[in-house]
Amino acid sequence: MEYYLLLLLLFITIVIVRVLFWLWEFVRTDLRYYLYKLRPFPKEYEAILLRYFPLYQKLPRFLQKRLQACILVFIKEKEFVGVKLKIDETKKVLVAANACLLTIGHDRCMYKNLYTIYLYPETIVKKQQTINGWIVSEQKEVLLGEAWQSGEVVLSWRDLVAGDINPSDGKNVGLHEFAHQLDMLDGEADGTPPLPLKMYRWWTKVMQKEFDKLQQLYKKHKKGFLDYYAITNAAEFFAVATEAFFEKPKKLQKEEPQLYQALKAYYKLDPASWD
């Protein structure tokens, strides 16, 4: 009898430890984020933002403080791997700034399922094989970045800097790939990130309508406000729209007001008001 009681106690202890560990993992990032909000932001980090990330200067002060805290958490918790490239503080801060800009409206650092960022010096050439019967062909695909559901983001450093230095062209590979990571928080990249329950129906209606409208424009050989790549699928539409939301907010608000409102509601930010 004592033997079975000991086994039961051992089982209960293991369950309690696992639950406590899970709770700690769940709250650790948020706890660290709020503690970092109380700490001074390193001057060398702010100098990097002022030099390479012009969007930082447009932010209201309270959003700058949120961005700073999230950057510190992101750098602390994520692994940075340079592929034929040396990782330094400038690279860490700039990558983190792109990721964290998307989450400051929620006053959180929302990348608990992201583990590693791979940085390449420039565009990434990816080889892909296709098999058609007995014929095997190889194609090269040139990428600026990729987001993987397994918790990795791949970025071209040259293109990341180019996108950040010019914050009004609507093209930013950092914002694009981290938007994919947010999209995948619910398990898949489908253009619908986790939302409040009451928002899903409205979001789906607006995004589908805007996606269909953009497809029709390009089918008629007319240029839409968003880049052609946005019509690839719903996930790419969301990511491309995110680039425009942060880099061309006033134009997006004017050209596609419903799309702007949907993104404003999700990100809890109003970039059109920052200028």
Sequence and secondary structure as in RCSB ss.txt:
>XXXX:A:sequence
MEYYLLLLLLFITIVIVRVLFWLWEFVRTDLRYYLYKLRPFPKEYEAILLRYFPLYQKLPRFLQKRLQACILVFI
KEKEFVGVKLKIDETKKVLVAANACLLTIGHDRCMYKNLYTIYLYPETIVKKQQTINGWIVSEQKEVLLGEAWQS
GEVVLSWRDLVAGDINPSDGKNVGLHEFAHQLDMLDGEADGTPPLPLKMYRWWTKVMQKEFDKLQQLYKKHKKGF
LDYYAITNAAEFFAVATEAFFEKPKKLQKEEPQLYQALKAYYKLDPASWD
>XXXX:A:secstr
 HHHHHHHHHHHHHHHHHHHHHHHHHHHHHHHHHHHTTS   HHHHHHHHHH THHHHS HHHHHHHHHHHHHHH
HHSEEEESSS   HHHHHHHHHHHHHTTGGGTS   TT  EEEEESS EEEEEEEEETTEEEEEEEEESEEEETT
TEEEEEHHHHHHHHHSTTSS  HHHHHHHHHHHGGGSS SS     GGGHHHHHHHHHHHHHHHHHHHHTT   S
S GGGGS HHHHHHHHHHHHHHSHHHHHHH HHHHHHHHHHHT  GGG  
